[in-house]
Amino acid sequence: MTMNQLKWLSYATCLIMFLALLGGAIVTKTGSGLECGNEWPLCHGKLVPAYTLGSMIEYTHRLFSGLAGLLSLASAVAFWRYARKRRDLRVYSILTLLFVVVQAGMGALAVVKSQSAAVMALHMGFSLIAFASALMLALGTKRMQDAGEHDNRVTRVPVSPVFRNLTWITALYSYIVVYIGAYVSHTSSQGGCFGWPLCNGEWVPELSGGVGIVFMHRIAAMLLFVMTAVLGHLAFWKHKDHPELRTLGVCAVLLCLMQVLSGAAVVYTLYNERLYIFAALAHILLIAGLFGVLCYMSVRVWQLGRSEK
């Protein structure tokens, strides 16, 4: 396969993984997870279920997840065979395949046997890692083709250890914030805090039950925004020799800001079913994009750091 073909394969994998992630979010927010009963991969004993909105939502998500698995397998085989000089791209493709399989398995188990909210939050987390891996594969392939690279050598000035470590910490912490947010959804705690930015009219409410879970998520999200803002500032003003890092830093700040605002929209549309689903989906997809950007930044600063040696 040519590099151009590999690039478009990576794009297709990323797009379908995104749609699978979106479908999973729709299933969760509409409560359609068991619309096919406790059966998998069939739906009420049929390969193609009878038409109901809930069953079609769940079954469409299964189809996109299956397609994501097939494309992930195709990408892993193609990059392993035709991109032997790019170990990073091969790793991204393997990670995408691995976490697609893991999240699909967890989704099947959740259908067959009821799982705890903590386990279901992990299902969302693994789906996010699969999408981030697919996004890194697409971005890495595009970068290689655009730059005409055929190896991992980095010619630019290396980044500082402080910036590199902050990038890694922010990426890891963003995953923790995602997990807490998924836990909020799977414990049905969204209504724990009325109003935004105050929680039930207080800066620090009584931390019990759903209120404590939502408030913890808000504090975690606020800290993530501060960390991302600092990271974006350092990327834009302190690393002018790295246009790619500056662009990624700006994207990270904008995505995090929009994610915070979408969180406020979730609160104010909680009791409006028509608007709530759009706000909730935007909230999930924005954090997915932010996590993917931070993961790619983490890899790039590691690659740049290697040039110091």
Protein Blocks (a to p, Z undefined) as FASTA:
>chain_A
ZZklmmmmmmmmmmmmmmmmmmmmmmmmnopmmmnojadfbeehiabdcddfklmmmmmm
mmmmmmmmmmmmmmmmmmmmmmmmlmklmmmmmmmmmmmmmmmmmmmmmmmpccdfklmm
mmmmmmmmmmmmmmmmmmmmmmmmmnopabfbdfbdcddfklmmmmmmmmmmmmmmmmmm
mmmmmnopmmmpgcjfbgghiabdcdehjllmmmmmmmmmmmmmmmmmmmmmmmmmmmmm
lmklmmmmmmmmmmmmmmmmmmmmmmmmmmmmklmmmmmmmmmmmmmmmmmmmmmmmmmm
mmmmmmmZZ
